[in-house]
Amino acid sequence: MATKQKAAPVQLHVKTGDNVLVIAGDEKGKRGVIKSVNRSTQRVIVEGLNLVTKHNKPSAKNPQGGITKIESPIHVSNVKKVDSATA
């Protein structure tokens, strides 16, 4: 059985800490700051945007369990770098 080859990391137009505008998807028109960049999958995590609900099972670390909201990655083609002076 053939194994899947990992894509080589590519150069992206944004980096961690950049101010970006989301140009496509559910969060279209919103602005935020990039928290992290994954070059191999070409995805970025924008602070406070694209929140998804995660259900946590009770454990020794978290005996209460519960529901938390975390940021989900957005494809880099759906964000546009904006100048912080105009933001």
PyMOL Python script that loads the backbone (N, CA, C, O; Angstrom):
from pymol import cmd

cmd.read_pdbstr("""\
ATOM      1  N   MET A   1       0.832  -1.174   0.000  1.00  0.00           N
ATOM      2  CA  MET A   1       0.000   0.000   0.000  1.00  0.00           C
ATOM      3  C   MET A   1       0.884   1.246   0.000  1.00  0.00           C
ATOM      4  O   MET A   1       1.815   1.354   0.798  1.00  0.00           O
ATOM      5  N   ALA A   2       0.592   2.169  -0.882  1.00  0.00           N
ATOM      6  CA  ALA A   2       1.405   3.374  -1.013  1.00  0.00           C
ATOM      7  C   ALA A   2       1.119   4.329   0.140  1.00  0.00           C
ATOM      8  O   ALA A   2      -0.024   4.480   0.572  1.00  0.00           O
ATOM      9  N   THR A   3       2.177   4.968   0.628  1.00  0.00           N
ATOM     10  CA  THR A   3       1.998   5.951   1.690  1.00  0.00           C
ATOM     11  C   THR A   3       1.863   7.337   1.073  1.00  0.00           C
ATOM     12  O   THR A   3       2.422   7.623   0.014  1.00  0.00           O
ATOM     13  N   LYS A   4       1.124   8.169   1.745  1.00  0.00           N
ATOM     14  CA  LYS A   4       0.885   9.516   1.248  1.00  0.00           C
ATOM     15  C   LYS A   4       2.116  10.381   1.504  1.00  0.00           C
ATOM     16  O   LYS A   4       2.648  10.408   2.614  1.00  0.00           O
ATOM     17  N   GLN A   5       2.556  11.077   0.480  1.00  0.00           N
ATOM     18  CA  GLN A   5       3.708  11.954   0.609  1.00  0.00           C
ATOM     19  C   GLN A   5       3.288  13.268   1.262  1.00  0.00           C
ATOM     20  O   GLN A   5       2.234  13.822   0.948  1.00  0.00           O
ATOM     21  N   LYS A   6       4.122  13.757   2.171  1.00  0.00           N
ATOM     22  CA  LYS A   6       3.841  15.050   2.785  1.00  0.00           C
ATOM     23  C   LYS A   6       4.229  16.149   1.808  1.00  0.00           C
ATOM     24  O   LYS A   6       5.243  16.055   1.117  1.00  0.00           O
ATOM     25  N   ALA A   7       3.407  17.190   1.763  1.00  0.00           N
ATOM     26  CA  ALA A   7       3.709  18.327   0.902  1.00  0.00           C
ATOM     27  C   ALA A   7       4.855  19.124   1.518  1.00  0.00           C
ATOM     28  O   ALA A   7       4.938  19.285   2.735  1.00  0.00           O
ATOM     29  N   ALA A   8       5.727  19.615   0.659  1.00  0.00           N
ATOM     30  CA  ALA A   8       6.839  20.419   1.134  1.00  0.00           C
ATOM     31  C   ALA A   8       6.318  21.773   1.596  1.00  0.00           C
ATOM     32  O   ALA A   8       5.414  22.329   0.972  1.00  0.00           O
ATOM     33  N   PRO A   9       6.878  22.319   2.688  1.00  0.00           N
ATOM     34  CA  PRO A   9       6.445  23.643   3.137  1.00  0.00           C
ATOM     35  C   PRO A   9       6.692  24.686   2.052  1.00  0.00           C
ATOM     36  O   PRO A   9       7.720  24.670   1.375  1.00  0.00           O
ATOM     37  N   VAL A  10       5.734  25.587   1.903  1.00  0.00           N
ATOM     38  CA  VAL A  10       5.835  26.607   0.864  1.00  0.00           C
ATOM     39  C   VAL A  10       5.912  27.989   1.504  1.00  0.00           C
ATOM     40  O   VAL A  10       5.579  28.163   2.677  1.00  0.00           O
ATOM     41  N   GLN A  11       6.351  28.962   0.723  1.00  0.00           N
ATOM     42  CA  GLN A  11       6.415  30.346   1.173  1.00  0.00           C
ATOM     43  C   GLN A  11       5.006  30.943   1.141  1.00  0.00           C
ATOM     44  O   GLN A  11       4.314  30.836   0.129  1.00  0.00           O
ATOM     45  N   LEU A  12       4.580  31.566   2.230  1.00  0.00           N
ATOM     46  CA  LEU A  12       3.243  32.144   2.321  1.00  0.00           C
ATOM     47  C   LEU A  12       3.323  33.667   2.388  1.00  0.00           C
ATOM     48  O   LEU A  12       4.369  34.225   2.720  1.00  0.00           O
ATOM     49  N   HIS A  13       2.219  34.332   2.070  1.00  0.00           N
ATOM     50  CA  HIS A  13       2.196  35.792   2.064  1.00  0.00           C
ATOM     51  C   HIS A  13       1.897  36.402   3.427  1.00  0.00           C
ATOM     52  O   HIS A  13       1.877  37.625   3.561  1.00  0.00           O
ATOM     53  N   VAL A  14       1.666  35.573   4.436  1.00  0.00           N
ATOM     54  CA  VAL A  14       1.398  36.053   5.787  1.00  0.00           C
ATOM     55  C   VAL A  14       2.293  35.329   6.781  1.00  0.00           C
ATOM     56  O   VAL A  14       2.828  34.260   6.487  1.00  0.00           O
ATOM     57  N   LYS A  15       2.451  35.922   7.963  1.00  0.00           N
ATOM     58  CA  LYS A  15       3.236  35.294   9.015  1.00  0.00           C
ATOM     59  C   LYS A  15       2.573  35.574  10.359  1.00  0.00           C
ATOM     60  O   LYS A  15       1.630  36.361  10.435  1.00  0.00           O
ATOM     61  N   THR A  16       3.056  34.942  11.403  1.00  0.00           N
ATOM     62  CA  THR A  16       2.499  35.110  12.734  1.00  0.00           C
ATOM     63  C   THR A  16       2.592  36.574  13.156  1.00  0.00           C
ATOM     64  O   THR A  16       3.636  37.209  13.004  1.00  0.00           O
ATOM     65  N   GLY A  17       1.484  37.103  13.688  1.00  0.00           N
ATOM     66  CA  GLY A  17       1.455  38.484  14.151  1.00  0.00           C
ATOM     67  C   GLY A  17       0.906  39.478  13.142  1.00  0.00           C
ATOM     68  O   GLY A  17       0.676  40.637  13.487  1.00  0.00           O
ATOM     69  N   ASP A  18       0.691  39.049  11.893  1.00  0.00           N
ATOM     70  CA  ASP A  18       0.143  39.941  10.865  1.00  0.00           C
ATOM     71  C   ASP A  18      -1.335  40.205  11.100  1.00  0.00           C
ATOM     72  O   ASP A  18      -2.057  39.335  11.587  1.00  0.00           O
ATOM     73  N   ASN A  19      -1.784  41.411  10.753  1.00  0.00           N
ATOM     74  CA  ASN A  19      -3.209  41.733  10.749  1.00  0.00           C
ATOM     75  C   ASN A  19      -3.770  41.274   9.414  1.00  0.00           C
ATOM     76  O   ASN A  19      -3.217  41.596   8.363  1.00  0.00           O
ATOM     77  N   VAL A  20      -4.874  40.518   9.449  1.00  0.00           N
ATOM     78  CA  VAL A  20      -5.457  39.990   8.223  1.00  0.00           C
ATOM     79  C   VAL A  20      -6.950  40.264   8.169  1.00  0.00           C
ATOM     80  O   VAL A  20      -7.596  40.492   9.192  1.00  0.00           O
ATOM     81  N   LEU A  21      -7.482  40.237   6.955  1.00  0.00           N
ATOM     82  CA  LEU A  21      -8.907  40.356   6.682  1.00  0.00           C
ATOM     83  C   LEU A  21      -9.342  39.052   6.037  1.00  0.00           C
ATOM     84  O   LEU A  21      -8.715  38.596   5.082  1.00  0.00           O
ATOM     85  N   VAL A  22     -10.407  38.447   6.547  1.00  0.00           N
ATOM     86  CA  VAL A  22     -10.923  37.206   5.978  1.00  0.00           C
ATOM     87  C   VAL A  22     -11.761  37.574   4.763  1.00  0.00           C
ATOM     88  O   VAL A  22     -12.687  38.378   4.867  1.00  0.00           O
ATOM     89  N   ILE A  23     -11.438  36.984   3.601  1.00  0.00           N
ATOM     90  CA  ILE A  23     -12.106  37.360   2.353  1.00  0.00           C
ATOM     91  C   ILE A  23     -13.071  36.305   1.848  1.00  0.00           C
ATOM     92  O   ILE A  23     -13.727  36.523   0.829  1.00  0.00           O
ATOM     93  N   ALA A  24     -13.183  35.159   2.529  1.00  0.00           N
ATOM     94  CA  ALA A  24     -14.102  34.105   2.104  1.00  0.00           C
ATOM     95  C   ALA A  24     -14.504  33.264   3.303  1.00  0.00           C
ATOM     96  O   ALA A  24     -13.757  33.151   4.275  1.00  0.00           O
ATOM     97  N   GLY A  25     -15.687  32.677   3.225  1.00  0.00           N
ATOM     98  CA  GLY A  25     -16.152  31.778   4.270  1.00  0.00           C
ATOM     99  C   GLY A  25     -17.116  32.450   5.228  1.00  0.00           C
ATOM    100  O   GLY A  25     -17.569  33.569   4.990  1.00  0.00           O
ATOM    101  N   ASP A  26     -17.429  31.748   6.331  1.00  0.00           N
ATOM    102  CA  ASP A  26     -18.396  32.240   7.307  1.00  0.00           C
ATOM    103  C   ASP A  26     -17.926  33.510   8.010  1.00  0.00           C
ATOM    104  O   ASP A  26     -18.752  34.319   8.432  1.00  0.00           O
ATOM    105  N   GLU A  27     -16.633  33.697   8.141  1.00  0.00           N
ATOM    106  CA  GLU A  27     -16.073  34.848   8.851  1.00  0.00           C
ATOM    107  C   GLU A  27     -15.701  35.986   7.903  1.00  0.00           C
ATOM    108  O   GLU A  27     -14.918  36.862   8.272  1.00  0.00           O
ATOM    109  N   LYS A  28     -16.249  35.987   6.691  1.00  0.00           N
ATOM    110  CA  LYS A  28     -15.915  36.977   5.669  1.00  0.00           C
ATOM    111  C   LYS A  28     -16.128  38.398   6.183  1.00  0.00           C
ATOM    112  O   LYS A  28     -17.163  38.708   6.772  1.00  0.00           O
ATOM    113  N   GLY A  29     -15.130  39.262   5.950  1.00  0.00           N
ATOM    114  CA  GLY A  29     -15.215  40.658   6.339  1.00  0.00           C
ATOM    115  C   GLY A  29     -14.658  40.957   7.718  1.00  0.00           C
ATOM    116  O   GLY A  29     -14.533  42.127   8.080  1.00  0.00           O
ATOM    117  N   LYS A  30     -14.320  39.948   8.495  1.00  0.00           N
ATOM    118  CA  LYS A  30     -13.795  40.161   9.840  1.00  0.00           C
ATOM    119  C   LYS A  30     -12.275  40.261   9.808  1.00  0.00           C
ATOM    120  O   LYS A  30     -11.616  39.693   8.937  1.00  0.00           O
ATOM    121  N   ARG A  31     -11.736  40.994  10.773  1.00  0.00           N
ATOM    122  CA  ARG A  31     -10.290  41.182  10.871  1.00  0.00           C
ATOM    123  C   ARG A  31      -9.764  40.523  12.133  1.00  0.00           C
ATOM    124  O   ARG A  31     -10.489  40.364  13.116  1.00  0.00           O
ATOM    125  N   GLY A  32      -8.496  40.142  12.093  1.00  0.00           N
ATOM    126  CA  GLY A  32      -7.877  39.541  13.257  1.00  0.00           C
ATOM    127  C   GLY A  32      -6.377  39.456  13.091  1.00  0.00           C
ATOM    128  O   GLY A  32      -5.826  39.845  12.061  1.00  0.00           O
ATOM    129  N   VAL A  33      -5.719  38.939  14.121  1.00  0.00           N
ATOM    130  CA  VAL A  33      -4.267  38.781  14.140  1.00  0.00           C
ATOM    131  C   VAL A  33      -3.952  37.294  14.070  1.00  0.00           C
ATOM    132  O   VAL A  33      -4.596  36.489  14.743  1.00  0.00           O
ATOM    133  N   ILE A  34      -2.968  36.929  13.261  1.00  0.00           N
ATOM    134  CA  ILE A  34      -2.594  35.524  13.103  1.00  0.00           C
ATOM    135  C   ILE A  34      -1.856  35.038  14.343  1.00  0.00           C
ATOM    136  O   ILE A  34      -0.868  35.637  14.768  1.00  0.00           O
ATOM    137  N   LYS A  35      -2.355  33.930  14.925  1.00  0.00           N
ATOM    138  CA  LYS A  35      -1.715  33.312  16.084  1.00  0.00           C
ATOM    139  C   LYS A  35      -0.665  32.296  15.667  1.00  0.00           C
ATOM    140  O   LYS A  35       0.406  32.232  16.270  1.00  0.00           O
ATOM    141  N   SER A  36      -0.958  31.497  14.636  1.00  0.00           N
ATOM    142  CA  SER A  36       0.001  30.492  14.185  1.00  0.00           C
ATOM    143  C   SER A  36      -0.190  30.194  12.705  1.00  0.00           C
ATOM    144  O   SER A  36      -1.260  30.412  12.137  1.00  0.00           O
ATOM    145  N   VAL A  37       0.884  29.687  12.097  1.00  0.00           N
ATOM    146  CA  VAL A  37       0.898  29.368  10.667  1.00  0.00           C
ATOM    147  C   VAL A  37       1.405  27.947  10.499  1.00  0.00           C
ATOM    148  O   VAL A  37       2.419  27.571  11.087  1.00  0.00           O
ATOM    149  N   ASN A  38       0.696  27.149   9.689  1.00  0.00           N
ATOM    150  CA  ASN A  38       1.146  25.802   9.338  1.00  0.00           C
ATOM    151  C   ASN A  38       1.472  25.814   7.853  1.00  0.00           C
ATOM    152  O   ASN A  38       0.570  25.784   7.016  1.00  0.00           O
ATOM    153  N   ARG A  39       2.752  25.857   7.525  1.00  0.00           N
ATOM    154  CA  ARG A  39       3.174  25.985   6.132  1.00  0.00           C
ATOM    155  C   ARG A  39       2.931  24.726   5.321  1.00  0.00           C
ATOM    156  O   ARG A  39       2.704  24.814   4.114  1.00  0.00           O
ATOM    157  N   SER A  40       2.971  23.561   5.943  1.00  0.00           N
ATOM    158  CA  SER A  40       2.795  22.330   5.172  1.00  0.00           C
ATOM    159  C   SER A  40       1.350  22.125   4.730  1.00  0.00           C
ATOM    160  O   SER A  40       1.109  21.581   3.652  1.00  0.00           O
ATOM    161  N   THR A  41       0.372  22.559   5.556  1.00  0.00           N
ATOM    162  CA  THR A  41      -1.032  22.436   5.162  1.00  0.00           C
ATOM    163  C   THR A  41      -1.587  23.748   4.615  1.00  0.00           C
ATOM    164  O   THR A  41      -2.737  23.795   4.176  1.00  0.00           O
ATOM    165  N   GLN A  42      -0.792  24.805   4.635  1.00  0.00           N
ATOM    166  CA  GLN A  42      -1.163  26.137   4.154  1.00  0.00           C
ATOM    167  C   GLN A  42      -2.382  26.676   4.876  1.00  0.00           C
ATOM    168  O   GLN A  42      -3.310  27.189   4.249  1.00  0.00           O
ATOM    169  N   ARG A  43      -2.377  26.559   6.202  1.00  0.00           N
ATOM    170  CA  ARG A  43      -3.481  27.045   7.014  1.00  0.00           C
ATOM    171  C   ARG A  43      -2.968  27.950   8.120  1.00  0.00           C
ATOM    172  O   ARG A  43      -1.843  27.798   8.594  1.00  0.00           O
ATOM    173  N   VAL A  44      -3.816  28.903   8.529  1.00  0.00           N
ATOM    174  CA  VAL A  44      -3.473  29.831   9.597  1.00  0.00           C
ATOM    175  C   VAL A  44      -4.584  29.831  10.642  1.00  0.00           C
ATOM    176  O   VAL A  44      -5.744  29.561  10.331  1.00  0.00           O
ATOM    177  N   ILE A  45      -4.213  30.137  11.887  1.00  0.00           N
ATOM    178  CA  ILE A  45      -5.198  30.303  12.948  1.00  0.00           C
ATOM    179  C   ILE A  45      -5.249  31.789  13.266  1.00  0.00           C
ATOM    180  O   ILE A  45      -4.239  32.397  13.621  1.00  0.00           O
ATOM    181  N   VAL A  46      -6.453  32.372  13.132  1.00  0.00           N
ATOM    182  CA  VAL A  46      -6.654  33.791  13.380  1.00  0.00           C
ATOM    183  C   VAL A  46      -7.315  33.950  14.743  1.00  0.00           C
ATOM    184  O   VAL A  46      -8.294  33.269  15.050  1.00  0.00           O
ATOM    185  N   GLU A  47      -6.780  34.845  15.552  1.00  0.00           N
ATOM    186  CA  GLU A  47      -7.239  35.048  16.915  1.00  0.00           C
ATOM    187  C   GLU A  47      -8.704  35.491  16.955  1.00  0.00           C
ATOM    188  O   GLU A  47      -9.061  36.523  16.387  1.00  0.00           O
ATOM    189  N   GLY A  48      -9.546  34.706  17.628  1.00  0.00           N
ATOM    190  CA  GLY A  48     -10.945  35.057  17.834  1.00  0.00           C
ATOM    191  C   GLY A  48     -11.872  34.758  16.672  1.00  0.00           C
ATOM    192  O   GLY A  48     -13.059  35.076  16.750  1.00  0.00           O
ATOM    193  N   LEU A  49     -11.375  34.154  15.589  1.00  0.00           N
ATOM    194  CA  LEU A  49     -12.206  33.875  14.421  1.00  0.00           C
ATOM    195  C   LEU A  49     -12.292  32.375  14.164  1.00  0.00           C
ATOM    196  O   LEU A  49     -11.435  31.605  14.597  1.00  0.00           O
ATOM    197  N   ASN A  50     -13.348  31.971  13.447  1.00  0.00           N
ATOM    198  CA  ASN A  50     -13.574  30.578  13.055  1.00  0.00           C
ATOM    199  C   ASN A  50     -13.624  29.660  14.279  1.00  0.00           C
ATOM    200  O   ASN A  50     -12.946  28.633  14.329  1.00  0.00           O
ATOM    201  N   LEU A  51     -14.440  30.050  15.265  1.00  0.00           N
ATOM    202  CA  LEU A  51     -14.563  29.278  16.496  1.00  0.00           C
ATOM    203  C   LEU A  51     -15.409  28.035  16.275  1.00  0.00           C
ATOM    204  O   LEU A  51     -16.452  28.091  15.623  1.00  0.00           O
ATOM    205  N   VAL A  52     -14.954  26.914  16.821  1.00  0.00           N
ATOM    206  CA  VAL A  52     -15.702  25.670  16.777  1.00  0.00           C
ATOM    207  C   VAL A  52     -15.891  25.176  18.208  1.00  0.00           C
ATOM    208  O   VAL A  52     -15.105  25.509  19.094  1.00  0.00           O
ATOM    209  N   THR A  53     -16.928  24.386  18.428  1.00  0.00           N
ATOM    210  CA  THR A  53     -17.240  23.864  19.753  1.00  0.00           C
ATOM    211  C   THR A  53     -16.556  22.517  19.948  1.00  0.00           C
ATOM    212  O   THR A  53     -16.667  21.620  19.113  1.00  0.00           O
ATOM    213  N   LYS A  54     -15.852  22.394  21.059  1.00  0.00           N
ATOM    214  CA  LYS A  54     -15.186  21.135  21.389  1.00  0.00           C
ATOM    215  C   LYS A  54     -15.775  20.604  22.689  1.00  0.00           C
ATOM    216  O   LYS A  54     -15.827  21.314  23.693  1.00  0.00           O
ATOM    217  N   HIS A  55     -16.218  19.356  22.663  1.00  0.00           N
ATOM    218  CA  HIS A  55     -16.786  18.708  23.843  1.00  0.00           C
ATOM    219  C   HIS A  55     -15.678  17.942  24.554  1.00  0.00           C
ATOM    220  O   HIS A  55     -15.077  17.037  23.975  1.00  0.00           O
ATOM    221  N   ASN A  56     -15.407  18.300  25.806  1.00  0.00           N
ATOM    222  CA  ASN A  56     -14.340  17.671  26.580  1.00  0.00           C
ATOM    223  C   ASN A  56     -14.917  16.689  27.576  1.00  0.00           C
ATOM    224  O   ASN A  56     -15.788  17.027  28.377  1.00  0.00           O
ATOM    225  N   LYS A  57     -14.417  15.467  27.513  1.00  0.00           N
ATOM    226  CA  LYS A  57     -14.831  14.414  28.430  1.00  0.00           C
ATOM    227  C   LYS A  57     -14.149  14.647  29.789  1.00  0.00           C
ATOM    228  O   LYS A  57     -12.995  15.075  29.823  1.00  0.00           O
ATOM    229  N   PRO A  58     -14.824  14.380  30.885  1.00  0.00           N
ATOM    230  CA  PRO A  58     -14.177  14.531  32.187  1.00  0.00           C
ATOM    231  C   PRO A  58     -12.943  13.630  32.302  1.00  0.00           C
ATOM    232  O   PRO A  58     -12.954  12.483  31.855  1.00  0.00           O
ATOM    233  N   SER A  59     -11.887  14.164  32.905  1.00  0.00           N
ATOM    234  CA  SER A  59     -10.642  13.419  33.085  1.00  0.00           C
ATOM    235  C   SER A  59     -10.021  13.830  34.417  1.00  0.00           C
ATOM    236  O   SER A  59     -10.582  14.649  35.145  1.00  0.00           O
ATOM    237  N   ALA A  60      -8.873  13.264  34.729  1.00  0.00           N
ATOM    238  CA  ALA A  60      -8.186  13.618  35.967  1.00  0.00           C
ATOM    239  C   ALA A  60      -7.738  15.082  35.933  1.00  0.00           C
ATOM    240  O   ALA A  60      -7.781  15.770  36.952  1.00  0.00           O
ATOM    241  N   LYS A  61      -7.310  15.552  34.763  1.00  0.00           N
ATOM    242  CA  LYS A  61      -6.889  16.949  34.619  1.00  0.00           C
ATOM    243  C   LYS A  61      -8.073  17.900  34.696  1.00  0.00           C
ATOM    244  O   LYS A  61      -7.994  18.960  35.317  1.00  0.00           O
ATOM    245  N   ASN A  62      -9.166  17.510  34.061  1.00  0.00           N
ATOM    246  CA  ASN A  62     -10.356  18.350  33.990  1.00  0.00           C
ATOM    247  C   ASN A  62     -11.553  17.525  34.473  1.00  0.00           C
ATOM    248  O   ASN A  62     -12.283  16.968  33.654  1.00  0.00           O
ATOM    249  N   PRO A  63     -11.764  17.439  35.791  1.00  0.00           N
ATOM    250  CA  PRO A  63     -12.827  16.566  36.300  1.00  0.00           C
ATOM    251  C   PRO A  63     -14.237  17.034  35.924  1.00  0.00           C
ATOM    252  O   PRO A  63     -15.171  16.232  35.905  1.00  0.00           O
ATOM    253  N   GLN A  64     -14.394  18.321  35.627  1.00  0.00           N
ATOM    254  CA  GLN A  64     -15.709  18.854  35.278  1.00  0.00           C
ATOM    255  C   GLN A  64     -16.102  18.485  33.847  1.00  0.00           C
ATOM    256  O   GLN A  64     -17.275  18.235  33.567  1.00  0.00           O
ATOM    257  N   GLY A  65     -15.114  18.449  32.935  1.00  0.00           N
ATOM    258  CA  GLY A  65     -15.446  18.249  31.526  1.00  0.00           C
ATOM    259  C   GLY A  65     -16.079  19.511  30.983  1.00  0.00           C
ATOM    260  O   GLY A  65     -15.801  20.598  31.489  1.00  0.00           O
ATOM    261  N   GLY A  66     -16.923  19.405  29.967  1.00  0.00           N
ATOM    262  CA  GLY A  66     -17.659  20.560  29.486  1.00  0.00           C
ATOM    263  C   GLY A  66     -17.445  20.855  28.016  1.00  0.00           C
ATOM    264  O   GLY A  66     -16.864  20.064  27.273  1.00  0.00           O
ATOM    265  N   ILE A  67     -17.936  22.022  27.622  1.00  0.00           N
ATOM    266  CA  ILE A  67     -17.880  22.458  26.228  1.00  0.00           C
ATOM    267  C   ILE A  67     -17.018  23.713  26.156  1.00  0.00           C
ATOM    268  O   ILE A  67     -17.232  24.663  26.909  1.00  0.00           O
ATOM    269  N   THR A  68     -16.043  23.714  25.248  1.00  0.00           N
ATOM    270  CA  THR A  68     -15.178  24.880  25.065  1.00  0.00           C
ATOM    271  C   THR A  68     -15.191  25.297  23.605  1.00  0.00           C
ATOM    272  O   THR A  68     -15.479  24.487  22.724  1.00  0.00           O
ATOM    273  N   LYS A  69     -14.881  26.548  23.349  1.00  0.00           N
ATOM    274  CA  LYS A  69     -14.772  27.066  21.988  1.00  0.00           C
ATOM    275  C   LYS A  69     -13.295  27.268  21.682  1.00  0.00           C
ATOM    276  O   LYS A  69     -12.574  27.907  22.449  1.00  0.00           O
ATOM    277  N   ILE A  70     -12.846  26.713  20.547  1.00  0.00           N
ATOM    278  CA  ILE A  70     -11.462  26.879  20.129  1.00  0.00           C
ATOM    279  C   ILE A  70     -11.427  27.402  18.699  1.00  0.00           C
ATOM    280  O   ILE A  70     -12.379  27.231  17.937  1.00  0.00           O
ATOM    281  N   GLU A  71     -10.307  28.047  18.344  1.00  0.00           N
ATOM    282  CA  GLU A  71     -10.145  28.564  16.992  1.00  0.00           C
ATOM    283  C   GLU A  71      -9.726  27.437  16.057  1.00  0.00           C
ATOM    284  O   GLU A  71      -8.875  26.614  16.393  1.00  0.00           O
ATOM    285  N   SER A  72     -10.335  27.418  14.889  1.00  0.00           N
ATOM    286  CA  SER A  72     -10.044  26.407  13.885  1.00  0.00           C
ATOM    287  C   SER A  72      -9.231  27.054  12.762  1.00  0.00           C
ATOM    288  O   SER A  72      -9.390  28.249  12.512  1.00  0.00           O
ATOM    289  N   PRO A  73      -8.371  26.306  12.082  1.00  0.00           N
ATOM    290  CA  PRO A  73      -7.559  26.886  11.017  1.00  0.00           C
ATOM    291  C   PRO A  73      -8.378  27.319   9.803  1.00  0.00           C
ATOM    292  O   PRO A  73      -9.426  26.748   9.501  1.00  0.00           O
ATOM    293  N   ILE A  74      -7.870  28.348   9.114  1.00  0.00           N
ATOM    294  CA  ILE A  74      -8.456  28.862   7.880  1.00  0.00           C
ATOM    295  C   ILE A  74      -7.394  28.729   6.802  1.00  0.00           C
ATOM    296  O   ILE A  74      -6.216  28.972   7.061  1.00  0.00           O
ATOM    297  N   HIS A  75      -7.795  28.347   5.595  1.00  0.00           N
ATOM    298  CA  HIS A  75      -6.830  28.236   4.503  1.00  0.00           C
ATOM    299  C   HIS A  75      -6.266  29.611   4.183  1.00  0.00           C
ATOM    300  O   HIS A  75      -6.982  30.612   4.215  1.00  0.00           O
ATOM    301  N   VAL A  76      -4.980  29.649   3.874  1.00  0.00           N
ATOM    302  CA  VAL A  76      -4.278  30.915   3.663  1.00  0.00           C
ATOM    303  C   VAL A  76      -4.833  31.697   2.467  1.00  0.00           C
ATOM    304  O   VAL A  76      -4.677  32.916   2.409  1.00  0.00           O
ATOM    305  N   SER A  77      -5.473  31.020   1.520  1.00  0.00           N
ATOM    306  CA  SER A  77      -6.046  31.720   0.371  1.00  0.00           C
ATOM    307  C   SER A  77      -7.292  32.517   0.750  1.00  0.00           C
ATOM    308  O   SER A  77      -7.746  33.358  -0.026  1.00  0.00           O
ATOM    309  N   ASN A  78      -7.846  32.262   1.933  1.00  0.00           N
ATOM    310  CA  ASN A  78      -9.051  32.967   2.378  1.00  0.00           C
ATOM    311  C   ASN A  78      -8.763  34.158   3.270  1.00  0.00           C
ATOM    312  O   ASN A  78      -9.692  34.765   3.803  1.00  0.00           O
ATOM    313  N   VAL A  79      -7.492  34.508   3.444  1.00  0.00           N
ATOM    314  CA  VAL A  79      -7.128  35.690   4.234  1.00  0.00           C
ATOM    315  C   VAL A  79      -6.270  36.618   3.382  1.00  0.00           C
ATOM    316  O   VAL A  79      -5.534  36.185   2.495  1.00  0.00           O
ATOM    317  N   LYS A  80      -6.392  37.909   3.683  1.00  0.00           N
ATOM    318  CA  LYS A  80      -5.612  38.931   2.983  1.00  0.00           C
ATOM    319  C   LYS A  80      -4.915  39.796   4.029  1.00  0.00           C
ATOM    320  O   LYS A  80      -5.545  40.259   4.980  1.00  0.00           O
ATOM    321  N   LYS A  81      -3.628  40.010   3.852  1.00  0.00           N
ATOM    322  CA  LYS A  81      -2.865  40.836   4.773  1.00  0.00           C
ATOM    323  C   LYS A  81      -3.310  42.285   4.616  1.00  0.00           C
ATOM    324  O   LYS A  81      -3.430  42.790   3.500  1.00  0.00           O
ATOM    325  N   VAL A  82      -3.557  42.958   5.760  1.00  0.00           N
ATOM    326  CA  VAL A  82      -3.938  44.368   5.725  1.00  0.00           C
ATOM    327  C   VAL A  82      -2.904  45.163   6.511  1.00  0.00           C
ATOM    328  O   VAL A  82      -2.268  44.650   7.432  1.00  0.00           O
ATOM    329  N   ASP A  83      -2.755  46.406   6.133  1.00  0.00           N
ATOM    330  CA  ASP A  83      -1.819  47.299   6.797  1.00  0.00           C
ATOM    331  C   ASP A  83      -2.363  47.632   8.185  1.00  0.00           C
ATOM    332  O   ASP A  83      -3.542  47.958   8.322  1.00  0.00           O
ATOM    333  N   SER A  84      -1.525  47.554   9.205  1.00  0.00           N
ATOM    334  CA  SER A  84      -1.993  47.815  10.563  1.00  0.00           C
ATOM    335  C   SER A  84      -2.398  49.282  10.747  1.00  0.00           C
ATOM    336  O   SER A  84      -3.194  49.583  11.637  1.00  0.00           O
ATOM    337  N   ALA A  85      -1.871  50.202   9.928  1.00  0.00           N
ATOM    338  CA  ALA A  85      -2.235  51.615  10.029  1.00  0.00           C
ATOM    339  C   ALA A  85      -3.678  51.848   9.581  1.00  0.00           C
ATOM    340  O   ALA A  85      -4.357  52.726  10.113  1.00  0.00           O
ATOM    341  N   THR A  86      -4.157  51.057   8.592  1.00  0.00           N
ATOM    342  CA  THR A  86      -5.521  51.216   8.100  1.00  0.00           C
ATOM    343  C   THR A  86      -6.498  50.311   8.836  1.00  0.00           C
ATOM    344  O   THR A  86      -7.709  50.434   8.652  1.00  0.00           O
ATOM    345  N   ALA A  87      -5.994  49.408   9.664  1.00  0.00           N
ATOM    346  CA  ALA A  87      -6.851  48.455  10.369  1.00  0.00           C
ATOM    347  C   ALA A  87      -7.530  49.076  11.488  1.00  0.00           C
ATOM    348  O   ALA A  87      -8.294  48.414  12.191  1.00  0.00           O
TER     349      ALA A  87
END
""", "prot")
cmd.dss("prot")
cmd.show_as("cartoon", "prot")
cmd.util.cbc("prot")
cmd.orient("prot")
